[in-house]
């Protein structure tokens, strides 16, 4: 899902309908599931013989992900300043300490994910997507090197707009357990994912590492299934940005401006978050699903998904 999306990731929660269900109270008809055309999952026949109802193994999902994240400059922020017009004499290479740089960003992405349950408890997926985002950089020049002995007492705003394409891989471990005897079973998932993004409007690549643990319960609603979960999410975003930005600074009718060449390596300020989510599986064979998740605590994130299993 910077979603790179990826966040991403955490995108795998939609596969909740694939968790093996211990159907000790199901009918013989429910137990007799025909083998899938893909012959997945491996050991599926053994699981059915033990009375587990398995999901449709192969799925496609479309995701929308939006998140607002704060970043830290990992190294010093390097700027090249070139003046024009009445600022023609300006030509400087500036180094700003990382602690004097504030970076925030927001991303929106659309992802297409294909997944398969290769084992009754293991799902593997790949995804491809498109992201539109921006970074807002505030660089304090008061301690900058290259602007004289004492720098300049001002904060330089540098807005960066970009689009990106990404590819990613992920895996989900899933299961359920009767934590309290006689109580509805709890379902659990563990997710690990990685995405790599290539921006089209800046010289930049973005790597996103994702992990999550979710726990909740699932209920039968008519012939459909509804699950509610709470989760812990880990996300680390690593991005190197290089490019240029032009400021127009006219003076008394005289044209002038500054061209800024920037180079910064940034990482997400926070890597730990909490989430609440809902999954609704419906259709004659529960082949359709809708997923909604809201992330909170250290960054805001909204994730929506619609998918079908085949």
DRENKOLLUM-849314 format. One record per residue (C-alpha): x, y, z; chain; residue in one letter; residue number from 1. Coordinates in steps of 0.001 Angstrom, whole numbers, m for minus. Each point is the difference from the previous one (the first is absolute). Last residue first. Layout:
REM DRENKOLLUM-849314
{{X, Y, Z}, 'A', 'A', NUM},
...
REM end
This chain:
REM DRENKOLLUM-849314
{{m11941, m18939, m9092}, 'A', 'X', 310},
{{m21, 2465, 2875}, 'A', 'X', 309},
{{m1309, 3552, m327}, 'A', 'X', 308},
{{1132, 3288, 1428}, 'A', 'X', 307},
{{m915, 3438, 1312}, 'A', 'X', 306},
{{2431, 1961, 2174}, 'A', 'X', 305},
{{196, 3134, 2130}, 'A', 'X', 304},
{{2945, 1200, 2111}, 'A', 'X', 303},
{{121, 3223, 1990}, 'A', 'X', 302},
{{3147, 1079, 1833}, 'A', 'X', 301},
{{849, 2611, 2590}, 'A', 'X', 300},
{{3435, m108, 1616}, 'A', 'X', 299},
{{1410, m648, 3474}, 'A', 'X', 298},
{{m3126, m1162, 1859}, 'A', 'X', 297},
{{m2458, m888, m2789}, 'A', 'X', 296},
{{m701, m2367, m2870}, 'A', 'X', 295},
{{m3508, m457, m1394}, 'A', 'X', 294},
{{m871, m3151, m1911}, 'A', 'X', 293},
{{m2850, m975, m2333}, 'A', 'X', 292},
{{m230, m3281, m1961}, 'A', 'X', 291},
{{m2743, m1194, m2349}, 'A', 'X', 290},
{{m194, m3563, m1292}, 'A', 'X', 289},
{{m1588, m2034, m2777}, 'A', 'X', 288},
{{380, m3786, m406}, 'A', 'X', 287},
{{m1940, m849, 3137}, 'A', 'X', 286},
{{m1307, m3004, m1965}, 'A', 'X', 285},
{{m3480, 1351, m808}, 'A', 'X', 284},
{{1219, 3564, 610}, 'A', 'X', 283},
{{1423, 1777, 3036}, 'A', 'X', 282},
{{3136, 543, 2049}, 'A', 'X', 281},
{{128, 3142, 2185}, 'A', 'X', 280},
{{3300, 1011, 1605}, 'A', 'X', 279},
{{312, 2736, 2620}, 'A', 'X', 278},
{{3054, 1775, 1344}, 'A', 'X', 277},
{{1476, 1834, 2976}, 'A', 'X', 276},
{{3616, 1109, m62}, 'A', 'X', 275},
{{3013, 820, 2148}, 'A', 'X', 274},
{{3350, 1477, m1055}, 'A', 'X', 273},
{{3753, m467, 326}, 'A', 'X', 272},
{{2665, 1271, m2439}, 'A', 'X', 271},
{{177, 3685, 842}, 'A', 'X', 270},
{{2209, 2657, m1585}, 'A', 'X', 269},
{{m143, m1565, m3480}, 'A', 'X', 268},
{{3373, 140, m1734}, 'A', 'X', 267},
{{1616, 2701, m2129}, 'A', 'X', 266},
{{3060, 342, m2226}, 'A', 'X', 265},
{{248, 3490, m1469}, 'A', 'X', 264},
{{1380, 1628, m3150}, 'A', 'X', 263},
{{m1215, 3374, m1182}, 'A', 'X', 262},
{{757, 2246, m2963}, 'A', 'X', 261},
{{m1586, 3384, 651}, 'A', 'X', 260},
{{m456, 2541, m2810}, 'A', 'X', 259},
{{m335, 3500, 1418}, 'A', 'X', 258},
{{m1828, 2893, m1624}, 'A', 'X', 257},
{{115, 3427, m1494}, 'A', 'X', 256},
{{m2018, 2409, m2066}, 'A', 'X', 255},
{{264, 3743, 796}, 'A', 'X', 254},
{{m3340, 1662, 722}, 'A', 'X', 253},
{{1150, 1299, 3353}, 'A', 'X', 252},
{{1428, m3434, 920}, 'A', 'X', 251},
{{m1266, m3246, m1552}, 'A', 'X', 250},
{{598, m3289, 1871}, 'A', 'X', 249},
{{m1115, m2981, m2109}, 'A', 'X', 248},
{{983, m3251, 1719}, 'A', 'X', 247},
{{931, m3066, m2068}, 'A', 'X', 246},
{{224, m3604, 1279}, 'A', 'X', 245},
{{2469, m2721, m903}, 'A', 'X', 244},
{{426, m3736, 408}, 'A', 'X', 243},
{{1326, m2732, 2272}, 'A', 'X', 242},
{{m1909, m2090, 2493}, 'A', 'X', 241},
{{1142, m3137, 1800}, 'A', 'X', 240},
{{m2755, m1868, 1805}, 'A', 'X', 239},
{{m223, m2612, 2758}, 'A', 'X', 238},
{{m3406, m729, 1483}, 'A', 'X', 237},
{{m252, m2289, 3028}, 'A', 'X', 236},
{{m3416, m1324, 995}, 'A', 'X', 235},
{{m969, m2171, 2972}, 'A', 'X', 234},
{{m3677, m565, 763}, 'A', 'X', 233},
{{m1713, m1260, 3161}, 'A', 'X', 232},
{{m3554, m1145, m521}, 'A', 'X', 231},
{{m3604, m51, 1092}, 'A', 'X', 230},
{{m2509, m2133, m1849}, 'A', 'X', 229},
{{m3697, m302, m864}, 'A', 'X', 228},
{{m1240, m2758, m2314}, 'A', 'X', 227},
{{m3282, m473, m1897}, 'A', 'X', 226},
{{m971, m3135, m1904}, 'A', 'X', 225},
{{m2936, m575, m2374}, 'A', 'X', 224},
{{m2805, m2581, m120}, 'A', 'X', 223},
{{m2015, 1829, 2610}, 'A', 'X', 222},
{{2653, 1892, 1907}, 'A', 'X', 221},
{{2488, m2601, 1261}, 'A', 'X', 220},
{{2560, 1537, 2318}, 'A', 'X', 219},
{{3740, 588, m24}, 'A', 'X', 218},
{{2142, 979, 2953}, 'A', 'X', 217},
{{3126, 2062, 395}, 'A', 'X', 216},
{{3785, 109, 11}, 'A', 'X', 215},
{{2442, 1678, m2339}, 'A', 'X', 214},
{{3801, 27, m200}, 'A', 'X', 213},
{{1748, 2194, m2550}, 'A', 'X', 212},
{{3233, 407, m1919}, 'A', 'X', 211},
{{964, 2392, m2767}, 'A', 'X', 210},
{{3201, 1148, m1681}, 'A', 'X', 209},
{{m307, 2802, m2559}, 'A', 'X', 208},
{{2753, 938, m2446}, 'A', 'X', 207},
{{m372, 3232, m1970}, 'A', 'X', 206},
{{2098, 1046, m2980}, 'A', 'X', 205},
{{603, 3577, m1096}, 'A', 'X', 204},
{{1195, 2274, m2773}, 'A', 'X', 203},
{{m3231, 1976, m66}, 'A', 'X', 202},
{{m3070, 44, m2278}, 'A', 'X', 201},
{{m315, m3693, m946}, 'A', 'X', 200},
{{616, m1640, 3371}, 'A', 'X', 199},
{{1074, m3623, 233}, 'A', 'X', 198},
{{m1451, m2049, 2839}, 'A', 'X', 197},
{{1210, m3162, 1745}, 'A', 'X', 196},
{{m2326, m1976, 2239}, 'A', 'X', 195},
{{656, m2489, 2813}, 'A', 'X', 194},
{{m2417, m2085, 2065}, 'A', 'X', 193},
{{m348, m2014, 3211}, 'A', 'X', 192},
{{m3376, m837, 1534}, 'A', 'X', 191},
{{m1095, m1967, 3076}, 'A', 'X', 190},
{{m3650, m878, 390}, 'A', 'X', 189},
{{m2142, m1186, 2909}, 'A', 'X', 188},
{{m3618, m1091, 461}, 'A', 'X', 187},
{{m1586, m364, 3435}, 'A', 'X', 186},
{{m2533, m2774, 624}, 'A', 'X', 185},
{{m3468, 801, 1472}, 'A', 'X', 184},
{{48, m803, 3690}, 'A', 'X', 183},
{{m675, m3474, 1446}, 'A', 'X', 182},
{{3540, m406, 1248}, 'A', 'X', 181},
{{1867, 3339, m156}, 'A', 'X', 180},
{{2774, 298, m2605}, 'A', 'X', 179},
{{m1698, m2257, m2533}, 'A', 'X', 178},
{{2563, 423, m2757}, 'A', 'X', 177},
{{179, 1229, m3579}, 'A', 'X', 176},
{{2495, 35, m2818}, 'A', 'X', 175},
{{1862, 2143, m2474}, 'A', 'X', 174},
{{3512, 609, m1339}, 'A', 'X', 173},
{{70, 2592, m2773}, 'A', 'X', 172},
{{2720, 673, m2565}, 'A', 'X', 171},
{{997, 3007, m2093}, 'A', 'X', 170},
{{1492, 1209, m3244}, 'A', 'X', 169},
{{39, 3462, m1563}, 'A', 'X', 168},
{{176, 2040, m3176}, 'A', 'X', 167},
{{m335, 3767, m205}, 'A', 'X', 166},
{{m702, 2903, m2329}, 'A', 'X', 165},
{{497, 3566, 1162}, 'A', 'X', 164},
{{m1360, 3514, m250}, 'A', 'X', 163},
{{1642, 3057, 1495}, 'A', 'X', 162},
{{m488, 3444, 1520}, 'A', 'X', 161},
{{2743, 1607, 2111}, 'A', 'X', 160},
{{m592, 3193, 1966}, 'A', 'X', 159},
{{3163, 1748, 1225}, 'A', 'X', 158},
{{m508, 2607, 2726}, 'A', 'X', 157},
{{3156, 1888, 1137}, 'A', 'X', 156},
{{3, 1100, 3631}, 'A', 'X', 155},
{{1830, 3246, 693}, 'A', 'X', 154},
{{2811, 1454, 2128}, 'A', 'X', 153},
{{2800, m431, m2497}, 'A', 'X', 152},
{{3278, m1811, 735}, 'A', 'X', 151},
{{2299, 1273, 2726}, 'A', 'X', 150},
{{3481, m181, m1554}, 'A', 'X', 149},
{{m1127, 383, m3590}, 'A', 'X', 148},
{{m2586, m1881, m1993}, 'A', 'X', 147},
{{1993, m3169, m793}, 'A', 'X', 146},
{{m830, m1902, 3194}, 'A', 'X', 145},
{{m3530, 283, 1322}, 'A', 'X', 144},
{{m656, 790, 3653}, 'A', 'X', 143},
{{m2651, 2705, m547}, 'A', 'X', 142},
{{m1208, m1548, m3260}, 'A', 'X', 141},
{{m2952, m1935, 1470}, 'A', 'X', 140},
{{m1335, m2325, m2717}, 'A', 'X', 139},
{{m3760, m660, m103}, 'A', 'X', 138},
{{m794, m2877, m2360}, 'A', 'X', 137},
{{m3528, m877, m1136}, 'A', 'X', 136},
{{m104, m3384, m1750}, 'A', 'X', 135},
{{m2668, m859, m2538}, 'A', 'X', 134},
{{m1784, m3034, m1298}, 'A', 'X', 133},
{{m1604, m1859, m2879}, 'A', 'X', 132},
{{463, m3762, 2}, 'A', 'X', 131},
{{m600, m2722, m2605}, 'A', 'X', 130},
{{m38, m3712, 686}, 'A', 'X', 129},
{{1188, m3543, m453}, 'A', 'X', 128},
{{m459, m2846, 2445}, 'A', 'X', 127},
{{1197, m3517, 737}, 'A', 'X', 126},
{{m1429, m2454, 2483}, 'A', 'X', 125},
{{811, m3130, 1996}, 'A', 'X', 124},
{{m2455, m1477, 2515}, 'A', 'X', 123},
{{948, m2589, 2617}, 'A', 'X', 122},
{{m2316, m1868, 2437}, 'A', 'X', 121},
{{m1726, m2487, m2299}, 'A', 'X', 120},
{{3141, m14, m2165}, 'A', 'X', 119},
{{537, 1733, m3365}, 'A', 'X', 118},
{{m2880, 2388, 679}, 'A', 'X', 117},
{{212, 2227, m3059}, 'A', 'X', 116},
{{160, 3748, m542}, 'A', 'X', 115},
{{m313, 2645, m2704}, 'A', 'X', 114},
{{57, 3651, 1040}, 'A', 'X', 113},
{{m848, 3136, m1952}, 'A', 'X', 112},
{{906, 3211, 1798}, 'A', 'X', 111},
{{m1261, 3588, m167}, 'A', 'X', 110},
{{1965, 2532, 2000}, 'A', 'X', 109},
{{m387, 3267, 1879}, 'A', 'X', 108},
{{2979, 1509, 1793}, 'A', 'X', 107},
{{558, 2754, 2546}, 'A', 'X', 106},
{{3254, 1427, 1252}, 'A', 'X', 105},
{{1729, 1844, 2804}, 'A', 'X', 104},
{{3636, 1054, 263}, 'A', 'X', 103},
{{1668, 2300, 2536}, 'A', 'X', 102},
{{3710, 773, m521}, 'A', 'X', 101},
{{2236, 1637, 2621}, 'A', 'X', 100},
{{928, m3320, 1653}, 'A', 'X', 99},
{{1458, m1239, m3307}, 'A', 'X', 98},
{{2536, 2839, m20}, 'A', 'X', 97},
{{m258, 2178, m3139}, 'A', 'X', 96},
{{2840, m51, m2546}, 'A', 'X', 95},
{{m48, 2744, m2626}, 'A', 'X', 94},
{{1833, 193, m3319}, 'A', 'X', 93},
{{m90, 3557, m1224}, 'A', 'X', 92},
{{m412, 2127, m3121}, 'A', 'X', 91},
{{m1779, 3310, 437}, 'A', 'X', 90},
{{1428, 2691, m2258}, 'A', 'X', 89},
{{m3009, m130, m2349}, 'A', 'X', 88},
{{m2403, 993, 2748}, 'A', 'X', 87},
{{m1194, 3081, m1968}, 'A', 'X', 86},
{{m873, m2371, m2803}, 'A', 'X', 85},
{{981, m3598, 815}, 'A', 'X', 84},
{{1350, m1744, 3066}, 'A', 'X', 83},
{{1333, m3522, 461}, 'A', 'X', 82},
{{m231, m1730, 3382}, 'A', 'X', 81},
{{1149, m3630, 378}, 'A', 'X', 80},
{{m1456, m1636, 3072}, 'A', 'X', 79},
{{1133, m2973, 2080}, 'A', 'X', 78},
{{m2053, m1154, 3003}, 'A', 'X', 77},
{{2181, m1765, 2560}, 'A', 'X', 76},
{{m723, m3697, 416}, 'A', 'X', 75},
{{m3002, m2051, 1124}, 'A', 'X', 74},
{{m2429, 2882, m395}, 'A', 'X', 73},
{{m2988, m967, 2116}, 'A', 'X', 72},
{{m3510, m615, m1277}, 'A', 'X', 71},
{{m3624, 568, 1085}, 'A', 'X', 70},
{{m2764, m2065, m1632}, 'A', 'X', 69},
{{m3501, 628, m1357}, 'A', 'X', 68},
{{m1673, m3040, m1560}, 'A', 'X', 67},
{{m2418, m913, m2761}, 'A', 'X', 66},
{{m502, m3504, m1450}, 'A', 'X', 65},
{{m2486, m1211, m2606}, 'A', 'X', 64},
{{180, m3698, m732}, 'A', 'X', 63},
{{m1179, m2237, m2851}, 'A', 'X', 62},
{{m48, m3724, 747}, 'A', 'X', 61},
{{500, m3239, m1931}, 'A', 'X', 60},
{{m250, m3456, 1564}, 'A', 'X', 59},
{{1042, m3644, m232}, 'A', 'X', 58},
{{m583, m2673, 2695}, 'A', 'X', 57},
{{m3816, m48, 368}, 'A', 'X', 56},
{{m293, m538, 3714}, 'A', 'X', 55},
{{548, m3152, 2056}, 'A', 'X', 54},
{{m2530, m1659, 2311}, 'A', 'X', 53},
{{1896, m2178, 2448}, 'A', 'X', 52},
{{m1414, m3395, 938}, 'A', 'X', 51},
{{3170, m2060, 312}, 'A', 'X', 50},
{{m571, m1425, m3481}, 'A', 'X', 49},
{{m178, 3565, m1277}, 'A', 'X', 48},
{{3448, 764, 1437}, 'A', 'X', 47},
{{1451, m3144, m1557}, 'A', 'X', 46},
{{m1431, 953, m3395}, 'A', 'X', 45},
{{1461, 3503, 283}, 'A', 'X', 44},
{{3503, m1320, 633}, 'A', 'X', 43},
{{1247, 2445, m2642}, 'A', 'X', 42},
{{m2598, 2731, m433}, 'A', 'X', 41},
{{m559, m72, m2831}, 'A', 'X', 40},
{{m674, m2454, m2856}, 'A', 'X', 39},
{{m521, 3092, m2225}, 'A', 'X', 38},
{{m3371, m1322, m1234}, 'A', 'X', 37},
{{m1113, m381, 3635}, 'A', 'X', 36},
{{m856, m3385, 1497}, 'A', 'X', 35},
{{m3665, m395, 880}, 'A', 'X', 34},
{{m1100, 875, 3534}, 'A', 'X', 33},
{{m1652, m2843, 1855}, 'A', 'X', 32},
{{m25, 1377, 3558}, 'A', 'X', 31},
{{m2939, 2312, m626}, 'A', 'X', 30},
{{m2065, m2947, m1271}, 'A', 'X', 29},
{{917, m2041, 3067}, 'A', 'X', 28},
{{m1525, 2699, 2183}, 'A', 'X', 27},
{{1988, 2402, 2144}, 'A', 'X', 26},
{{257, m159, 3805}, 'A', 'X', 25},
{{3671, m918, 340}, 'A', 'X', 24},
{{721, 2502, m2731}, 'A', 'X', 23},
{{3473, 1130, 1014}, 'A', 'X', 22},
{{387, 2922, m2365}, 'A', 'X', 21},
{{3176, 430, m2018}, 'A', 'X', 20},
{{717, 3623, m711}, 'A', 'X', 19},
{{m718, 920, m3577}, 'A', 'X', 18},
{{m2818, 2427, 725}, 'A', 'X', 17},
{{2571, 2160, 1728}, 'A', 'X', 16},
{{1632, 658, m3340}, 'A', 'X', 15},
{{m826, 3704, 190}, 'A', 'X', 14},
{{2681, 335, 2683}, 'A', 'X', 13},
{{2618, m204, m2724}, 'A', 'X', 12},
{{175, 3739, m623}, 'A', 'X', 11},
{{2084, 324, 3104}, 'A', 'X', 10},
{{1702, 617, m2196}, 'A', 'X', 9},
{{73, 2577, m1832}, 'A', 'X', 8},
{{908, 1516, 701}, 'A', 'X', 7},
{{296, 40, m1508}, 'A', 'X', 6},
{{m571, 484, m959}, 'A', 'X', 5},
{{2062, 1472, m682}, 'A', 'X', 4},
{{m1999, 1548, 1785}, 'A', 'X', 3},
{{1771, 2702, 459}, 'A', 'X', 2},
{{m3093, m4808, m422}, 'A', 'X', 1},
REM end
